[in-house]
Amino acid sequence: MNNINRYKAKILIAAIAITGMSVTSCVDMDLSPNGQPAEGNVWSTPTLAEQTVAGVYNQLYAEYADVANGWFEIWSGNMDYGIGMAPNFHFLFGTNSPSSPKGSLLPWQRDYKGIMKANDVIANLPGVDGIEESKKSRYVSECMFLRSWWYYRLNILYGGVPYYVDPVKNIEDANLPRSTQDEMWKNIVSDLTMCINNPDLPAKYTSDDSNYGHITKGAAYALRGKVYLWMKEWKKAADDFQAVKDCGYALYEEAGAESYKRLFKLENERCDEMIFSLQAIDHPDYTHKKNRGFGNRCLPPDPSGNGLGWNNYIINPRLVETYENIDGSKFNWDDHIPGYNAMSHDSRLALFLRNNITETERKNAVAAGADMSKYDPTGNEDRIKKAYANRDPRLAMSVITPYSSFIGGVEGTPKEYIMRFPFRSYQTFGDLKTDTSLKLYYLNRKFVGEGLELPNIYSELDLPFIRYADVLLNWAEALNELNDLPGAISKVNEVRKRAGTQLLGTNDHTQVTGKEDMHQRIMDERHWELIGEDVIFFDELRWKTWKDLKFYVDKEGKVNGMRQVFGTTTNNYSWGGEHYWTLPIPAREIQMNPNMVQNPGWD
């Protein structure tokens, strides 16, 4: 698809979406009145009816409208949130409650709003004259998939929720009791099966199709397969993931060794790997903000000349240290700096200092606990850089590590900046500028625009929700549970081959010793492959690894939190208890719905 046609297609999407937003409203499921379902004139004309369908898709933008929403990556062990805003995420500090916005109300409200919009279309669109029956049928299946997507996440987060399938016209009608989590899985499977069985829903769209971005049969198979993983229906899950492949989805490999990096660029956002994604455009209301929340001050400038990346989302060092060496062996700091593991976190600061520090910088480092006997004034930078060399290539493509470069545009032209510590000046020294320059954190490279390629306050890059690499690794998990170890290895190796790292079973480091070993390898692979995509938290809940990964206690007896690269914490999380495996039902929902029951431990 050439750039002109691509631009026109996105403008069309924007026009429909903007109009759709103005005609669709519903009852918020936090039980606050917010108008009524779309009725009357909306369902009397084909144009308005189709715009109302677009309004359902619009709800996908809500989660990414603000960097302060707390995208699900920071709920996982992969990332942490800037220290200034982190306390608002009560589920990380043992202070969550049914009245917490971010840890109770907002996910419920956001996803149920989408469900109510979808139900409105499902109930009313079939009666609209002037639209082809096949198109109406397809739109209904699209909305049924979107409803299933929101129910899928709600069911994981809250452990069973009310299952609304009809429009809710007033608050009094929003009084269903909760279905159990198992009942909800069956409901979602049933709905997705109807989507799959609909002959009017295509298997896949080509990149130049005017309907690209609409839900496909491949997406329905992928989501149903994920539900089957929760149900431990391994054979059904594997069959669904095979069906995704049969629909025509495949890994993007056209850029060779740089394929993983180039996958997340504008020119490849419609490649065959993308199964279900947020259709972003160059407009602040119909996009996502990862370029801002993940970025840094060396992003492209605003008219005043300042970069606007905020680096709110910080990568946890534990994740970085799990990335293997290129030969598949485990990374160990002691192999590069003997004695590193025995050093205290604070003392390691000396190892990460830039060459030829000033006397003031030395005094500050000593005050912070650095063991300056370990400092090499002329070789410090190269010594640390070697620890990140010859690692799984996805590390360098996803994370800005100390003394690596980043192509920024803070001065209005593409320019190379270096991540040095302590930070001095991006103008004089070419140091990478961030909002956290007084500390040294691992920063995001994935989804962050280089040079001038993306706007600085939002991103027009489509944001993947489900892609084929995700499916392959889910498929591997299902096959492993079915005791098909060779099959599981082959699926993981497809992902590793594209990444450019050692294939499983090809040397001493990559020999798989059995089912348990393979399961651990699949979990690791998903963390490395899918970092930043807001799916790992849901995996960690299903695997029951979330508590150990997010709230681990380090060798100094401190609970994990936002950490500098050498391990020093700048805040500490707190595990609130076993009831934290599910979120509390919002207090307002309990108050307004007489049939609602709170989750255990949250009363």
SELO-747462 format. One record per residue (C-alpha): residue number from 1; residue in three letters; z, y, x. Coordinates in steps of 0.25 Angstrom, whole numbers. Each point is the difference from the previous one (the first is absolute). Layout:
N
<NUM; "ALA"; <Z; Y; X>>
...
end
This chain:
603
<1; "MET"; <0; 0; 0>>
<2; "ASN"; <-4; 13; 6>>
<3; "ASN"; <10; 12; 2>>
<4; "ILE"; <-7; 8; -11>>
<5; "ASN"; <1; -11; -11>>
<6; "ARG"; <14; -4; 5>>
<7; "TYR"; <4; 15; -2>>
<8; "LYS"; <-6; 1; -14>>
<9; "ALA"; <6; -13; -4>>
<10; "LYS"; <14; 5; 4>>
<11; "ILE"; <-2; 13; -7>>
<12; "LEU"; <-4; -8; -13>>
<13; "ILE"; <13; -8; 1>>
<14; "ALA"; <8; 13; 2>>
<15; "ALA"; <-6; 6; -12>>
<16; "ILE"; <3; -12; -9>>
<17; "ALA"; <14; -1; 5>>
<18; "ILE"; <3; 15; -2>>
<19; "THR"; <-4; 0; -14>>
<20; "GLY"; <7; -13; -3>>
<21; "MET"; <13; 5; 5>>
<22; "SER"; <-1; 11; -11>>
<23; "VAL"; <-2; -9; -12>>
<24; "THR"; <10; -12; 3>>
<25; "SER"; <15; 0; -2>>
<26; "CYS"; <10; -9; -4>>
<27; "VAL"; <15; -3; -1>>
<28; "ASP"; <7; 0; 14>>
<29; "MET"; <8; -13; 2>>
<30; "ASP"; <12; 8; 5>>
<31; "LEU"; <1; 3; -15>>
<32; "SER"; <-4; 15; 1>>
<33; "PRO"; <-10; 4; -11>>
<34; "ASN"; <-13; 4; 6>>
<35; "GLY"; <-10; 1; -12>>
<36; "GLN"; <-6; -12; -7>>
<37; "PRO"; <-11; -10; 4>>
<38; "ALA"; <-14; 5; 0>>
<39; "GLU"; <-5; 0; -15>>
<40; "GLY"; <-9; 7; -9>>
<41; "ASN"; <-12; 7; 7>>
<42; "VAL"; <2; -7; 13>>
<43; "TRP"; <-4; -13; -7>>
<44; "SER"; <-11; 6; -8>>
<45; "THR"; <-10; 3; 11>>
<46; "PRO"; <-5; -9; 11>>
<47; "THR"; <1; 10; 11>>
<48; "LEU"; <15; 3; -3>>
<49; "ALA"; <3; -14; -1>>
<50; "GLU"; <-6; -3; 13>>
<51; "GLN"; <8; 11; 6>>
<52; "THR"; <12; -6; -5>>
<53; "VAL"; <-3; -12; 8>>
<54; "ALA"; <-1; 9; 12>>
<55; "GLY"; <14; 5; -4>>
<56; "VAL"; <6; -14; 2>>
<57; "TYR"; <-6; -1; 14>>
<58; "ASN"; <6; 14; 3>>
<59; "GLN"; <14; -6; -1>>
<60; "LEU"; <-2; -6; 14>>
<61; "TYR"; <0; 13; 6>>
<62; "ALA"; <14; 3; -4>>
<63; "GLU"; <7; -8; 11>>
<64; "TYR"; <-7; 7; 11>>
<65; "ALA"; <0; 15; -6>>
<66; "ASP"; <12; 3; 9>>
<67; "VAL"; <5; -4; 14>>
<68; "ALA"; <14; 0; -5>>
<69; "ASN"; <-3; -11; -11>>
<70; "GLY"; <4; -10; 11>>
<71; "TRP"; <-11; -9; 1>>
<72; "PHE"; <3; -15; 0>>
<73; "GLU"; <-2; -1; 15>>
<74; "ILE"; <13; 6; 3>>
<75; "TRP"; <7; -9; -10>>
<76; "SER"; <-4; -11; 10>>
<77; "GLY"; <4; -3; 14>>
<78; "ASN"; <-12; 6; 6>>
<79; "MET"; <3; 15; -2>>
<80; "ASP"; <10; 10; -2>>
<81; "TYR"; <1; 14; -6>>
<82; "GLY"; <3; 13; 6>>
<83; "ILE"; <15; 2; 2>>
<84; "GLY"; <0; 13; -9>>
<85; "MET"; <-5; -7; -12>>
<86; "ALA"; <4; -14; 2>>
<87; "PRO"; <14; 1; -7>>
<88; "ASN"; <-8; 2; -13>>
<89; "PHE"; <-4; -15; 1>>
<90; "HIS"; <13; -5; -5>>
<91; "PHE"; <-4; -15; 1>>
<92; "LEU"; <0; 1; 15>>
<93; "PHE"; <14; 6; 1>>
<94; "GLY"; <8; -8; -10>>
<95; "THR"; <1; 11; -9>>
<96; "ASN"; <-10; -4; -11>>
<97; "SER"; <3; 1; -15>>
<98; "PRO"; <-7; 0; -13>>
<99; "SER"; <-1; 15; 1>>
<100; "SER"; <-7; 0; 13>>
<101; "PRO"; <-14; 6; -1>>
<102; "LYS"; <-7; -7; 11>>
<103; "GLY"; <8; -13; 0>>
<104; "SER"; <0; -2; -15>>
<105; "LEU"; <-7; 10; -9>>
<106; "LEU"; <-13; 4; 7>>
<107; "PRO"; <-7; -14; 2>>
<108; "TRP"; <4; -3; -15>>
<109; "GLN"; <-6; 13; -6>>
<110; "ARG"; <-12; 0; 9>>
<111; "ASP"; <-5; -14; -3>>
<112; "TYR"; <4; 0; -15>>
<113; "LYS"; <-8; 12; -2>>
<114; "GLY"; <-12; -7; 6>>
<115; "ILE"; <3; -12; -9>>
<116; "MET"; <1; 9; -13>>
<117; "LYS"; <-13; 6; 4>>
<118; "ALA"; <-7; -13; 2>>
<119; "ASN"; <6; -5; -14>>
<120; "ASP"; <-6; 12; -7>>
<121; "VAL"; <-14; -4; 5>>
<122; "ILE"; <1; -15; -2>>
<123; "ALA"; <4; 3; -15>>
<124; "ASN"; <-9; 11; -3>>
<125; "LEU"; <-13; -1; 8>>
<126; "PRO"; <-6; -12; -7>>
<127; "GLY"; <-1; 8; -13>>
<128; "VAL"; <-8; 11; 6>>
<129; "ASP"; <-15; 1; -4>>
<130; "GLY"; <-11; 4; 9>>
<131; "ILE"; <5; -8; 13>>
<132; "GLU"; <-7; -13; 3>>
<133; "GLU"; <9; -12; -4>>
<134; "SER"; <-2; -5; 14>>
<135; "LYS"; <5; 13; 6>>
<136; "LYS"; <12; 0; -9>>
<137; "SER"; <3; -14; 3>>
<138; "ARG"; <0; 3; 15>>
<139; "TYR"; <9; 13; -2>>
<140; "VAL"; <10; -8; -7>>
<141; "SER"; <1; -10; 11>>
<142; "GLU"; <1; 11; 10>>
<143; "CYS"; <12; 6; -7>>
<144; "MET"; <6; -14; -2>>
<145; "PHE"; <-1; -2; 15>>
<146; "LEU"; <6; 14; 3>>
<147; "ARG"; <12; -4; -10>>
<148; "SER"; <2; -13; 7>>
<149; "TRP"; <0; 8; 14>>
<150; "TRP"; <11; 8; -5>>
<151; "TYR"; <8; -11; -7>>
<152; "TYR"; <-2; -8; 13>>
<153; "ARG"; <8; 10; 8>>
<154; "LEU"; <10; 3; -11>>
<155; "ASN"; <3; -14; -1>>
<156; "ILE"; <3; -1; 15>>
<157; "LEU"; <8; 12; 1>>
<158; "TYR"; <9; -2; -13>>
<159; "GLY"; <0; -15; -2>>
<160; "GLY"; <-6; 0; -14>>
<161; "VAL"; <-4; 11; -9>>
<162; "PRO"; <-4; 3; -14>>
<163; "TYR"; <-14; -5; -3>>
<164; "TYR"; <-7; 11; -8>>
<165; "VAL"; <-15; -4; -4>>
<166; "ASP"; <-2; 10; -12>>
<167; "PRO"; <0; 15; 0>>
<168; "VAL"; <14; 7; -1>>
<169; "LYS"; <-1; 12; -9>>
<170; "ASN"; <14; 4; 0>>
<171; "ILE"; <13; -2; 7>>
<172; "GLU"; <6; -9; -11>>
<173; "ASP"; <-11; -10; 3>>
<174; "ALA"; <4; -1; 14>>
<175; "ASN"; <11; -10; -2>>
<176; "LEU"; <-5; -14; 4>>
<177; "PRO"; <10; -8; 8>>
<178; "ARG"; <-3; -5; 14>>
<179; "SER"; <-8; -12; 3>>
<180; "THR"; <5; -9; 11>>
<181; "GLN"; <-8; 1; 13>>
<182; "ASP"; <-5; -14; -2>>
<183; "GLU"; <-5; 4; -14>>
<184; "MET"; <-7; 12; 6>>
<185; "TRP"; <-7; -8; 10>>
<186; "LYS"; <-6; -8; -11>>
<187; "ASN"; <-4; 12; -8>>
<188; "ILE"; <-7; 6; 12>>
<189; "VAL"; <-7; -13; 3>>
<190; "SER"; <-5; 0; -14>>
<191; "ASP"; <-5; 14; 0>>
<192; "LEU"; <-7; -2; 13>>
<193; "THR"; <-6; -13; -5>>
<194; "MET"; <-6; 8; -11>>
<195; "CYS"; <-6; 10; 10>>
<196; "ILE"; <-6; -12; 8>>
<197; "ASN"; <-6; -7; -12>>
<198; "ASN"; <-7; 13; -5>>
<199; "PRO"; <-15; -2; 3>>
<200; "ASP"; <-1; 16; 0>>
<201; "LEU"; <9; 2; 12>>
<202; "PRO"; <-9; -1; 12>>
<203; "ALA"; <5; -8; 12>>
<204; "LYS"; <-2; 11; 10>>
<205; "TYR"; <-8; 14; 1>>
<206; "THR"; <-9; 4; 11>>
<207; "SER"; <4; 12; 8>>
<208; "ASP"; <-11; 8; -6>>
<209; "ASP"; <3; -4; -15>>
<210; "SER"; <3; 12; -9>>
<211; "ASN"; <12; -9; -5>>
<212; "TYR"; <6; -2; 14>>
<213; "GLY"; <15; 2; -1>>
<214; "HIS"; <1; -7; -13>>
<215; "ILE"; <8; -13; -1>>
<216; "THR"; <-7; -13; 2>>
<217; "LYS"; <2; -14; -2>>
<218; "GLY"; <3; -2; 15>>
<219; "ALA"; <11; 10; -2>>
<220; "ALA"; <6; -8; -11>>
<221; "TYR"; <-1; -13; 7>>
<222; "ALA"; <7; 6; 12>>
<223; "LEU"; <11; 6; -8>>
<224; "ARG"; <2; -13; -8>>
<225; "GLY"; <1; -8; 13>>
<226; "LYS"; <11; 9; 5>>
<227; "VAL"; <7; -2; -13>>
<228; "TYR"; <-1; -15; 2>>
<229; "LEU"; <6; 1; 14>>
<230; "TRP"; <13; 6; -7>>
<231; "MET"; <-1; -12; -10>>
<232; "LYS"; <-1; -10; 12>>
<233; "GLU"; <-13; -5; -7>>
<234; "TRP"; <-6; -2; 14>>
<235; "LYS"; <-13; -7; -4>>
<236; "LYS"; <-3; 10; -11>>
<237; "ALA"; <2; 11; 10>>
<238; "ALA"; <-9; -6; 10>>
<239; "ASP"; <-11; -3; -10>>
<240; "ASP"; <0; 15; -5>>
<241; "PHE"; <-1; 5; 15>>
<242; "GLN"; <-12; -9; 1>>
<243; "ALA"; <-6; 6; -12>>
<244; "VAL"; <2; 14; 6>>
<245; "LYS"; <-9; -5; 12>>
<246; "ASP"; <-10; -6; -10>>
<247; "CYS"; <-1; 14; -7>>
<248; "GLY"; <-6; 5; 13>>
<249; "TYR"; <12; 7; 7>>
<250; "ALA"; <1; -1; 15>>
<251; "LEU"; <6; 5; 13>>
<252; "TYR"; <-6; 13; 6>>
<253; "GLU"; <-4; -4; 14>>
<254; "GLU"; <-12; 9; 2>>
<255; "ALA"; <6; 9; 11>>
<256; "GLY"; <3; -11; 9>>
<257; "ALA"; <13; 2; 8>>
<258; "GLU"; <3; 13; -8>>
<259; "SER"; <-2; -7; -14>>
<260; "TYR"; <15; 1; -4>>
<261; "LYS"; <1; 15; 4>>
<262; "ARG"; <-14; 3; -6>>
<263; "LEU"; <4; -7; -13>>
<264; "PHE"; <9; 12; -3>>
<265; "LYS"; <-11; 11; 1>>
<266; "LEU"; <-8; 7; -10>>
<267; "GLU"; <-13; -7; 3>>
<268; "ASN"; <6; -14; -3>>
<269; "GLU"; <9; 3; -12>>
<270; "ARG"; <-10; -8; -9>>
<271; "CYS"; <-2; -12; 9>>
<272; "ASP"; <1; -14; -5>>
<273; "GLU"; <14; -1; 4>>
<274; "MET"; <5; 10; -10>>
<275; "ILE"; <4; -7; -13>>
<276; "PHE"; <9; 10; -7>>
<277; "SER"; <2; 14; 5>>
<278; "LEU"; <4; 14; -4>>
<279; "GLN"; <-13; 8; -1>>
<280; "ALA"; <3; 13; 7>>
<281; "ILE"; <-9; 12; 0>>
<282; "ASP"; <1; 13; 8>>
<283; "HIS"; <9; 7; -11>>
<284; "PRO"; <15; 1; 2>>
<285; "ASP"; <3; -6; -14>>
<286; "TYR"; <-9; -13; 1>>
<287; "THR"; <4; -5; 14>>
<288; "HIS"; <12; -5; 8>>
<289; "LYS"; <9; 7; 10>>
<290; "LYS"; <1; -10; 11>>
<291; "ASN"; <-7; 9; 9>>
<292; "ARG"; <11; 10; -1>>
<293; "GLY"; <12; -10; -1>>
<294; "PHE"; <-5; -9; 11>>
<295; "GLY"; <-6; 11; 9>>
<296; "ASN"; <5; 10; 10>>
<297; "ARG"; <-2; 15; 3>>
<298; "CYS"; <-12; -3; 8>>
<299; "LEU"; <-8; -3; -12>>
<300; "PRO"; <-11; 10; -4>>
<301; "PRO"; <5; 14; -3>>
<302; "ASP"; <2; 9; -12>>
<303; "PRO"; <-5; 14; 1>>
<304; "SER"; <12; 5; 7>>
<305; "GLY"; <-3; -10; 12>>
<306; "ASN"; <11; -10; -3>>
<307; "GLY"; <-1; -15; -1>>
<308; "LEU"; <6; -5; -13>>
<309; "GLY"; <3; -14; 2>>
<310; "TRP"; <15; -2; -2>>
<311; "ASN"; <3; -14; 6>>
<312; "ASN"; <10; -3; -11>>
<313; "TYR"; <-3; -15; 2>>
<314; "ILE"; <5; -6; 13>>
<315; "ILE"; <-3; -14; 5>>
<316; "ASN"; <12; -8; 3>>
<317; "PRO"; <1; -5; 15>>
<318; "ARG"; <3; -14; -5>>
<319; "LEU"; <-14; -1; -6>>
<320; "VAL"; <-7; 5; 13>>
<321; "GLU"; <8; -10; 8>>
<322; "THR"; <-5; -12; -8>>
<323; "TYR"; <-15; 3; 3>>
<324; "GLU"; <-4; -11; 9>>
<325; "ASN"; <-7; 1; 14>>
<326; "ILE"; <-15; -2; -1>>
<327; "ASP"; <1; -15; 4>>
<328; "GLY"; <9; -3; -11>>
<329; "SER"; <13; 0; 8>>
<330; "LYS"; <13; 7; -5>>
<331; "PHE"; <2; 14; 5>>
<332; "ASN"; <13; 2; 8>>
<333; "TRP"; <4; 13; 6>>
<334; "ASP"; <7; -7; 12>>
<335; "ASP"; <-14; -5; 5>>
<336; "HIS"; <-4; 14; 2>>
<337; "ILE"; <13; 7; 4>>
<338; "PRO"; <10; -10; 5>>
<339; "GLY"; <14; 2; -6>>
<340; "TYR"; <-5; 8; -12>>
<341; "ASN"; <6; -9; -11>>
<342; "ALA"; <14; 1; 6>>
<343; "MET"; <-1; 15; 1>>
<344; "SER"; <7; 8; -11>>
<345; "HIS"; <-9; 7; -10>>
<346; "ASP"; <3; 14; 5>>
<347; "SER"; <-1; -3; 15>>
<348; "ARG"; <-14; -5; -3>>
<349; "LEU"; <-4; 14; -3>>
<350; "ALA"; <-2; 2; 15>>
<351; "LEU"; <-12; -10; 0>>
<352; "PHE"; <-8; 8; -10>>
<353; "LEU"; <1; 14; 6>>
<354; "ARG"; <-12; 7; 5>>
<355; "ASN"; <-3; 1; 15>>
<356; "ASN"; <6; 12; 8>>
<357; "ILE"; <10; 5; -10>>
<358; "THR"; <7; 13; 1>>
<359; "GLU"; <14; 2; 4>>
<360; "THR"; <3; 4; -15>>
<361; "GLU"; <-7; -12; -5>>
<362; "ARG"; <8; -9; 10>>
<363; "LYS"; <13; 6; -5>>
<364; "ASN"; <-4; -2; -15>>
<365; "ALA"; <-3; -15; 3>>
<366; "VAL"; <13; -2; 7>>
<367; "ALA"; <7; 6; -11>>
<368; "ALA"; <-7; -10; -10>>
<369; "GLY"; <5; -12; 8>>
<370; "ALA"; <-12; -2; 9>>
<371; "ASP"; <2; -9; 13>>
<372; "MET"; <-8; 9; 9>>
<373; "SER"; <2; -10; 12>>
<374; "LYS"; <-12; -7; -8>>
<375; "TYR"; <-9; 12; 0>>
<376; "ASP"; <-12; 0; 9>>
<377; "PRO"; <-5; 15; 1>>
<378; "THR"; <-14; -3; 4>>
<379; "GLY"; <-2; -14; -7>>
<380; "ASN"; <8; 0; -13>>
<381; "GLU"; <-12; 3; -9>>
<382; "ASP"; <-9; -11; 6>>
<383; "ARG"; <11; -10; 0>>
<384; "ILE"; <3; 2; -15>>
<385; "LYS"; <-15; 0; -3>>
<386; "LYS"; <-2; -14; 6>>
<387; "ALA"; <10; -6; -11>>
<388; "TYR"; <-10; 4; -11>>
<389; "ALA"; <-12; -5; 7>>
<390; "ASN"; <-6; -14; -2>>
<391; "ARG"; <7; -1; -13>>
<392; "ASP"; <-6; -4; -14>>
<393; "PRO"; <-11; 11; -2>>
<394; "ARG"; <5; 4; -13>>
<395; "LEU"; <13; 6; 6>>
<396; "ALA"; <-9; 11; 7>>
<397; "MET"; <-8; 1; -12>>
<398; "SER"; <12; 2; -9>>
<399; "VAL"; <11; 7; 8>>
<400; "ILE"; <0; 12; 9>>
<401; "THR"; <8; -5; 12>>
<402; "PRO"; <7; 8; 11>>
<403; "TYR"; <-11; 6; 10>>
<404; "SER"; <-12; -5; -8>>
<405; "SER"; <-10; 11; -5>>
<406; "PHE"; <-3; 5; -14>>
<407; "ILE"; <-13; 8; -4>>
<408; "GLY"; <6; 12; -8>>
<409; "GLY"; <-6; 12; -5>>
<410; "VAL"; <11; 10; 0>>
<411; "GLU"; <-8; 11; 7>>
<412; "GLY"; <-12; -2; -9>>
<413; "THR"; <-8; -9; 9>>
<414; "PRO"; <2; -15; 4>>
<415; "LYS"; <10; -1; 12>>
<416; "GLU"; <7; -11; 7>>
<417; "TYR"; <16; 1; -1>>
<418; "ILE"; <10; -9; 7>>
<419; "MET"; <13; -5; -6>>
<420; "ARG"; <9; 5; 11>>
<421; "PHE"; <15; 1; 0>>
<422; "PRO"; <7; 10; 1>>
<423; "PHE"; <-10; 8; -8>>
<424; "ARG"; <-4; 13; 7>>
<425; "SER"; <-12; 7; -6>>
<426; "TYR"; <-13; -5; -7>>
<427; "GLN"; <-7; 12; 5>>
<428; "THR"; <4; 0; 15>>
<429; "PHE"; <2; -14; 3>>
<430; "GLY"; <-8; -7; -12>>
<431; "ASP"; <13; -7; -5>>
<432; "LEU"; <-1; -7; -14>>
<433; "LYS"; <7; 10; -9>>
<434; "THR"; <9; -6; -11>>
<435; "ASP"; <11; 5; -10>>
<436; "THR"; <9; -10; 8>>
<437; "SER"; <-3; 5; 14>>
<438; "LEU"; <15; 0; 4>>
<439; "LYS"; <0; -15; -2>>
<440; "LEU"; <-9; -11; 5>>
<441; "TYR"; <-5; -8; -12>>
<442; "TYR"; <-12; -10; -2>>
<443; "LEU"; <-11; 8; -8>>
<444; "ASN"; <-11; -5; -9>>
<445; "ARG"; <-14; -1; 4>>
<446; "LYS"; <-6; -8; -12>>
<447; "PHE"; <-4; 9; -12>>
<448; "VAL"; <2; 12; 9>>
<449; "GLY"; <-13; 9; 2>>
<450; "GLU"; <-5; 2; 14>>
<451; "GLY"; <-6; 13; 4>>
<452; "LEU"; <-5; 7; -12>>
<453; "GLU"; <-4; -12; -8>>
<454; "LEU"; <9; 2; -11>>
<455; "PRO"; <7; 11; -8>>
<456; "ASN"; <14; 2; 6>>
<457; "ILE"; <8; 1; -13>>
<458; "TYR"; <-6; -12; -7>>
<459; "SER"; <-10; -11; 3>>
<460; "GLU"; <-13; -3; -7>>
<461; "LEU"; <0; -14; 6>>
<462; "ASP"; <1; -11; -10>>
<463; "LEU"; <13; -6; 0>>
<464; "PRO"; <0; -16; 0>>
<465; "PHE"; <10; -7; -10>>
<466; "ILE"; <-6; -14; 2>>
<467; "ARG"; <-10; -3; 11>>
<468; "TYR"; <-6; -13; 5>>
<469; "ALA"; <8; -2; 12>>
<470; "ASP"; <13; 1; -9>>
<471; "VAL"; <-7; -11; -8>>
<472; "LEU"; <-3; -9; 12>>
<473; "LEU"; <15; 1; 5>>
<474; "ASN"; <5; -3; -14>>
<475; "TRP"; <-10; -11; -1>>
<476; "ALA"; <6; -6; 14>>
<477; "GLU"; <14; 1; -6>>
<478; "ALA"; <-4; -8; -12>>
<479; "LEU"; <-8; -11; 8>>
<480; "ASN"; <12; -1; 10>>
<481; "GLU"; <9; -3; -12>>
<482; "LEU"; <-10; -10; -4>>
<483; "ASN"; <2; -7; 13>>
<484; "ASP"; <-14; 4; 4>>
<485; "LEU"; <3; 5; 14>>
<486; "PRO"; <-14; 0; 5>>
<487; "GLY"; <-5; 8; -12>>
<488; "ALA"; <12; 10; 2>>
<489; "ILE"; <-4; 2; 15>>
<490; "SER"; <-14; 2; -3>>
<491; "LYS"; <3; 11; -10>>
<492; "VAL"; <9; 7; 9>>
<493; "ASN"; <-10; -1; 12>>
<494; "GLU"; <-10; 7; -9>>
<495; "VAL"; <9; 12; 1>>
<496; "ARG"; <4; -1; 14>>
<497; "LYS"; <-15; -2; 5>>
<498; "ARG"; <-3; 13; -7>>
<499; "ALA"; <12; 7; 7>>
<500; "GLY"; <-4; -5; 13>>
<501; "THR"; <13; -8; 4>>
<502; "GLN"; <2; -15; 4>>
<503; "LEU"; <-4; -10; -11>>
<504; "LEU"; <11; -9; -4>>
<505; "GLY"; <-1; -14; 6>>
<506; "THR"; <-8; 4; 12>>
<507; "ASN"; <11; 1; 11>>
<508; "ASP"; <14; -4; 3>>
<509; "HIS"; <5; 13; -7>>
<510; "THR"; <-7; -2; -13>>
<511; "GLN"; <2; -14; -3>>
<512; "VAL"; <6; -2; -14>>
<513; "THR"; <12; -9; 0>>
<514; "GLY"; <1; -3; -15>>
<515; "LYS"; <1; 6; -14>>
<516; "GLU"; <12; 9; 3>>
<517; "ASP"; <-6; 6; 13>>
<518; "MET"; <-13; 3; -8>>
<519; "HIS"; <8; 7; -11>>
<520; "GLN"; <6; 9; 11>>
<521; "ARG"; <-13; 3; 6>>
<522; "ILE"; <-6; 3; -13>>
<523; "MET"; <11; 10; -3>>
<524; "ASP"; <-2; 6; 13>>
<525; "GLU"; <-15; 1; -2>>
<526; "ARG"; <2; 7; -13>>
<527; "HIS"; <9; 11; 6>>
<528; "TRP"; <-10; 3; 11>>
<529; "GLU"; <-13; -1; -8>>
<530; "LEU"; <6; 8; -13>>
<531; "ILE"; <9; 10; 6>>
<532; "GLY"; <-1; 13; -8>>
<533; "GLU"; <-6; -6; -12>>
<534; "ASP"; <12; -1; -9>>
<535; "VAL"; <0; -15; -2>>
<536; "ILE"; <10; -5; 10>>
<537; "PHE"; <12; 4; -7>>
<538; "PHE"; <-4; -9; -12>>
<539; "ASP"; <-3; -12; 10>>
<540; "GLU"; <14; 2; 6>>
<541; "LEU"; <6; -1; -14>>
<542; "ARG"; <-7; -13; -3>>
<543; "TRP"; <3; -6; 14>>
<544; "LYS"; <14; 5; -1>>
<545; "THR"; <-1; 6; 14>>
<546; "TRP"; <2; 15; -5>>
<547; "LYS"; <15; 0; 3>>
<548; "ASP"; <-1; -5; 14>>
<549; "LEU"; <-12; 8; 4>>
<550; "LYS"; <5; 14; -6>>
<551; "PHE"; <15; -1; 1>>
<552; "TYR"; <1; -8; 13>>
<553; "VAL"; <12; 2; 10>>
<554; "ASP"; <-4; 3; 14>>
<555; "LYS"; <6; -4; 13>>
<556; "GLU"; <10; 12; 0>>
<557; "GLY"; <5; -3; -14>>
<558; "LYS"; <-8; 11; -7>>
<559; "VAL"; <-8; -3; -13>>
<560; "ASN"; <-14; 3; 1>>
<561; "GLY"; <-5; 14; -4>>
<562; "MET"; <-11; 10; 5>>
<563; "ARG"; <-1; -3; 14>>
<564; "GLN"; <-6; 6; 13>>
<565; "VAL"; <-9; -8; 8>>
<566; "PHE"; <11; -5; 9>>
<567; "GLY"; <9; -4; -11>>
<568; "THR"; <10; 11; -2>>
<569; "THR"; <2; 3; -15>>
<570; "THR"; <0; 13; -6>>
<571; "ASN"; <5; -5; -14>>
<572; "ASN"; <5; -13; -4>>
<573; "TYR"; <-3; -8; -13>>
<574; "SER"; <11; -7; -8>>
<575; "TRP"; <-2; -13; -8>>
<576; "GLY"; <5; 2; -14>>
<577; "GLY"; <2; -14; -4>>
<578; "GLU"; <-8; -12; -5>>
<579; "HIS"; <-3; 7; -13>>
<580; "TYR"; <-9; 9; 9>>
<581; "TRP"; <-11; -10; -1>>
<582; "THR"; <-4; 6; -13>>
<583; "LEU"; <0; 15; -4>>
<584; "PRO"; <10; 4; -11>>
<585; "ILE"; <-7; 3; -14>>
<586; "PRO"; <0; 15; -2>>
<587; "ALA"; <13; 5; -7>>
<588; "ARG"; <-8; 8; -10>>
<589; "GLU"; <-8; -13; -4>>
<590; "ILE"; <13; -7; -2>>
<591; "GLN"; <5; 12; -9>>
<592; "MET"; <-12; 1; -8>>
<593; "ASN"; <-4; -15; -2>>
<594; "PRO"; <11; -8; -7>>
<595; "ASN"; <-7; -13; 4>>
<596; "MET"; <0; 3; 15>>
<597; "VAL"; <9; -7; 9>>
<598; "GLN"; <4; 5; 14>>
<599; "ASN"; <-2; -9; 12>>
<600; "PRO"; <13; -7; 5>>
<601; "GLY"; <8; 9; 10>>
<602; "TRP"; <-6; 13; -5>>
<603; "ASP"; <9; 2; -12>>
end
